[in-house]
Amino acid sequence: MKENASIDWTIKESVKAKLKVIVKRTLRQYGYPPDMQKLATKIVLKQAELIAEELTQK
C-alpha cells in the first residue's frame, strides 16, 4: 500500500479507489470475513489518512 500512495492520495478519488482495491485484496488473502471487508477498508484508509496528516505536520 505504501508504494501506491502518491502525494495527493487523500484528495484524488482515483488513487483512493486503487488503495481500496489493494486493501480488499489483502483482507481476502488473509481470510477476512467478506461481510466485514467494507468496514475494515474504511477503517484502514481512515488510519492511513491520520498517519499521513501526522507525518506532514512534523
Residue pairs with C-beta under 8 A, 6 or more apart in sequence:
1 19
1 22
1 23
1 26
1 48
4 15
4 18
4 19
4 22
5 15
5 19
5 48
5 52
6 12
6 15
8 15
9 15
9 16
9 19
9 52
10 16
10 49
10 52
10 53
16 45
19 45
19 48
20 41
20 45
23 40
23 41
23 44
23 45
24 37
24 41
27 37
27 40
27 41
28 34
28 37
32 40
